[in-house]
Each structure stands twice: as C-alpha cells, then as structure tokens.
Amino acid sequence: MKNIVAGHEAASPAEFAELALGTPVELWLGAEGESDEERAARLDAARDILADPEFADLPDGLIRLAARVVEDHPDLFNVVPLTRPARRRPAREGVAA
C-alpha cells in the first residue's frame, strides 16, 4: 500500500508523518543526544511555528495523525500489567529456619 500525502509518496513512516505535519518530526520529538542549547533552539522554533497563522490547524492535524496511528497499529498499545516479584527477605544471621 502506498502512503501518499499532498501528492508525495512517503517512503517511510517518519517521512509520512513529516509530509502530514508539514514539519520534520524531530522538531517536535527532538533528536537523541541533543544539547540543552539545541533543545532550546528547537523548542523556540516549534513555538514560532505554532504561533504562525499558517499552522493554526496543526494541533488538529496532530490529533488526527495520532488517532490514525492508534487505529492502524493497535498492537502498539497492548499494555500488559507486570507482576512484581515477591520480596525476598534476607536471612537473618543467628536465626534457625
């Protein structure tokens, strides 16, 4: 199945999200190993984009994209409760069991 957004074919899920959002995904999620200065610049750019009237519907687009991911990939959200192992009491010295 081809993923086409705005007349462009997305080659990967990340490219699909970038085409759907109109901005690189890394702008919103960050990049591994980014410095505090890079993070501050990225967040500043994101705030500028959100303030731009051209992107006024971006939050709605993000919600639609997130809903589509949930709908298309419900297995990502199969949450299984983890059981805690029973606490083991350390043996006390000098006490016979």
C-alpha positions in Angstrom: 0.0 0.0 0.0 1.3 3.4 -0.9 1.2 6.3 1.5 0.6 9.5 -0.4 0.3 12.8 1.3 -0.2 16.1 -0.6 0.9 14.4 -3.9 4.1 13.0 -2.4 4.8 9.3 -1.8 6.2 8.7 1.7 9.0 6.1 1.7 8.9 5.6 5.5 6.6 6.2 8.5 8.8 9.1 9.5 8.5 10.7 6.1 4.7 10.1 6.1 4.5 12.0 9.4 6.7 14.8 8.1 4.6 15.2 5.0 1.4 15.0 7.0 2.6 17.6 9.6 4.5 19.8 7.2 7.4 19.9 9.5 10.2 17.4 10.4 9.1 15.0 13.2 12.4 15.8 15.0 11.2 19.3 15.6 8.5 18.1 17.9 10.2 15.0 19.4 13.8 16.1 19.5 16.9 14.1 18.5 18.9 11.7 20.5 21.9 13.3 22.1 20.8 16.9 21.5 22.4 19.5 23.8 20.5 21.8 26.1 21.2 24.7 23.6 19.9 22.6 20.6 16.8 21.7 22.6 16.1 25.3 23.5 16.5 26.3 19.8 14.3 23.5 18.7 11.5 24.4 21.2 11.8 28.1 20.2 11.3 27.2 16.5 8.3 25.0 17.4 6.8 27.9 19.4 7.3 30.1 16.3 5.6 27.6 14.1 2.6 27.2 16.4 2.2 31.0 16.5 2.2 31.2 12.7 -1.4 31.6 11.4 -0.4 29.2 8.5 -0.1 26.4 11.0 -3.3 27.3 13.0 -4.7 23.8 12.3 -1.5 21.9 13.2 -2.8 20.8 16.6 -5.9 19.3 14.9 -3.7 17.6 12.4 -1.5 16.1 15.1 -4.6 14.7 16.8 -5.8 13.2 13.6 -2.4 11.7 12.9 -2.2 10.2 16.4 -5.7 8.8 16.1 -4.8 7.2 12.7 -1.7 5.6 14.3 -3.7 4.2 17.1 -6.3 2.9 14.7 -3.8 1.4 12.2 -1.5 0.0 14.9 -3.5 -1.1 17.9 -0.8 -3.6 18.8 1.4 -0.7 19.8 -0.9 -0.2 22.7 -1.3 -3.7 24.0 -0.5 -3.0 27.6 0.2 -6.0 29.9 0.3 -5.4 33.6 3.6 -6.6 35.1 3.6 -8.5 38.3 6.0 -7.6 40.9 8.2 -10.4 42.1 7.6 -11.4 45.8 10.0 -9.6 48.1 12.6 -11.9 49.4 13.5 -11.3 53.0 17.2 -11.5 53.6 18.1 -14.3 56.0 19.0 -13.0 59.5 22.2 -14.3 61.0 21.8 -16.5 64.0 18.2 -17.4 63.4 17.5 -21.0 62.5 14.8 -21.6 60.0 
